[in-house]
Amino acid sequence: DGSIVYTGQDDVFINLDALVSFAPDTGSSIDLFLQFLKNDLRVDGSKFNVVTESSQDSTVNLQWGLTLSKNDKIAVATGNDTDTADIVVSQLILRAS
């Protein structure tokens, strides 16, 4: 499902890297966002706004740091606040180190 689950016993600070390729499912430009989620909740401050150009693929690299506890789940959300157009994610690489 495009998420990472931390299974260690001790709390740990990790660096997150996400490479996301996406495009709106319309022929027009739209404002959209990418944001890290922790346990299905938005991570404050990690929201990245971007304007897409028509239906061309865009690629964005996100980086963030978080403290994780056992069974914490990390994911990346895409969405838009101003339009109802669907967003097609063609690639997601999510890495924790």
N, C-alpha and C positions, 0 to 999 in steps of 0.2 A: 504493500500500500504506500510505499514511498516514505516510510518512517524508520527511525532508529530507536531502539529501546536499550537503555543502559541496564546491564544485569550485574554490575559489581556490587560488593557489599558496602563499601565506604563512599561517602559523598566525594565528588571530584569536580574540579573546574575543567571544562573542556572548551576547545576552540571548534566552532562549526564553520564549515564552508559548504555553500550550495551553489551549483551552477545550474541555471534554469533557462531553457529555451522555450519560447512561447509566442503566440500570435492571437489576436482577436479573431473570432469566427465571423467577422464581417469585413466589408471592403473599406471601412473607414478607420480613422485614427481614434483611439480611446485612451483615457487615463486609467491606469490600473496600478495595483500594488502587489508586492511580494512581502511576506512576513513569516518569521519563524514562529512556530507553535510549540509549546511545552505542555504535554498532557492535554492536548486539544484546546488550550487557551492561548491567546495572542501574547507574545513576549513584548512587554512594553519597550518602546524605543527601537525595535527592530524592523519597523515598517519602512519599506523602500518604495517610493512612488516613481512611476515611469510612464512616459507617453509613447505609445506604439504608433508606427507608421503603417496605415492600412492593414493588409493581411500578411505583411512580411514578418518572418521570424525575427525575434529579438532575443538576445542572450544577455543575462545579467548574472554577476557573481556576487553573492551575499556572504558576509563574514560576521560572526558574532561569538561572544563568549558567555557561557552559562555554568552554573553549578548544578550538577545532577545528583539525584539520589536513586537508590535501587528502584527499577521499574519505571523511571521517568521516560516518556516517549517524546521524541523530537520529530517535527515535520515542517514542511514549508507550505504556506497557504498562498493562493493567488486569488485576486478578486478585483472588483472595481466599485467605486463609490458613486459613480455618476452615470452608469449605463447598465443595460441589462444584457449586453452582448456576452456570449459565451467566450471563454478563453481556452485555447487549445495548448496544453503543455506537451511539447514534443520530446523534451529531454529534461531529466532531473538527476543530478549527481549530488548526493548528500554525504558529507564526510565529517567525522568527529575525530579530533586528535588531542 
